[in-house]
Amino acid sequence: MGFNEEQSTAGQNRSRRRFDDGGLLVLWIIGMAIAFALMFAMLHQLLAGENTTDRRETPPVERAAVVDAAGETSQPPVVSARSAVVMDLASGRVLYEKQGMERVYPASTTKIMTVLLGIEYGRLDRMVTVGGEAIGVEGSSIYLMDGETISLEDLLYGALLRSGNDAATAIAMEIGETTDGFVELMNRRAAELGMEGTHFTNPTGLHEEQHYTTAYDMALLGRAAMVNPAFSVIAGTKSHTAQRQEGRDPYFYNKNKVVHQYEGGTGVKIGYTKASGRTLVASSERDGRAVICSVMDAPDWFNDAYALMNWAYDNFELTTVARGEVQLEKIPVEGGVRDTVWVGTRRDVTCLIRPEERERMGIACAVTEPIIAPVRRGDPAGQLHIYVAGEYVYSEPLYFLEDVEEVR
């Protein structure tokens, strides 16, 4: 009886161990299945994230990255902007781009074009009598009065520094006679600058569905404006006192904090509407290097621009491609007292490059042929094309550097 009890107890223990082992196995299998299911769900969410996540809250990874001479990658900063571009002012080379061709609304950065056209088509000392559509324009204002007389120059300062919509409208009416006529000039100039993703419908930037642009186009516009000496003076001014009639506020403070805060900040314009979000075209210069930065629909607009410009200065250096008035290449001449003529550029040609690109720069002299004597020093000779790592960057005009008389 004792033996049977002992045998029975041992059998029960073995059965319990088999059950315990089997139960643990089942639990392990169930646990692994749950883990795989969770991993699959997480993977699916990551893969689908691009379609389900608000791009403004989780910006896509920027495409730009710089590999330094030591082979280490210098990643650009992550910015809040929906789209952004950093451009070399001298060459127009894009140093950084995030959704640069995506359609956005420019808001008051529009006034860069308005002021540039005011300078290109107008006389800064001309006195303008204000009236009509320029009175009582909604939004930012310098509070023009009907019949007020003010110089075009002061209107330009009022539009760019104070972002006066009434000032911008007065400029448009002075230059284009009507705002519609001025808008035609705006779109014509945009086409000349290669702003293929831009269409203007007003001189102020007040929201309209068909008034749109891109971050790349605004960088192009900022570059064109800042190489204009008169524009760059206005854009870089921290405050301006206008000559206005008694009782009118003459003090225009620059709302663009870039010129007040950023080391080397030189311009250019801020903007905001509910539809556009915060927009900024910024410019700066350090150690002979100048950049344009556009950030569009950027909740952290100024910090975005500062971080991107800092990154550009940290990772790109200035190189001189050609010296002004220095002989670059001999070109054949027909019918002259000499068989060749030297060509070159009038000014130094520079470009921002990465350190490791220095040995991969190239130039090509494209001259209109045949060259027939007589040739005069300073006459246009063609184009100097600049390449970096086999990629075309930009062109500069070539000129004849000497006279060649014809054979008589």
Secondary structure, 3 states (H helix, E strand, C coil): CHHHHHHHHHHHHHHHHHHHHHHHHHHHHHHHHHHHHHHHHHHHHHHHHHHHCCCCCCCCCCCCCEECCCCCEECCCCCCCCEEEEEECCCCCEEEEECCCCCECCHHHHHHHHHHHHHHHCCCCCEEECCHHHCCCCCCCCCCCCCCEEEHHHHHHHHHCCCCHHHHHHHHHHHHCCHHHHHHHHHHHHHHCCCCCCECCCCCCCCCCCCEECHHHHHHHHHHHHCCHHHHHHHCCCEEECCCCCCCCCEEECCCCHHHHCCCEEEEEEEEECCCEEEEEEEEEECCEEEEEEEECCCCHHHHHHHHHHHHHHHCEEEEEECECCCCEEEECECECCCEEEEEECCCEEEEECHHHHHHEEEEEEECCCCECCECCCCEEEEEEEEECCEEEEEEEEEECCCECECC
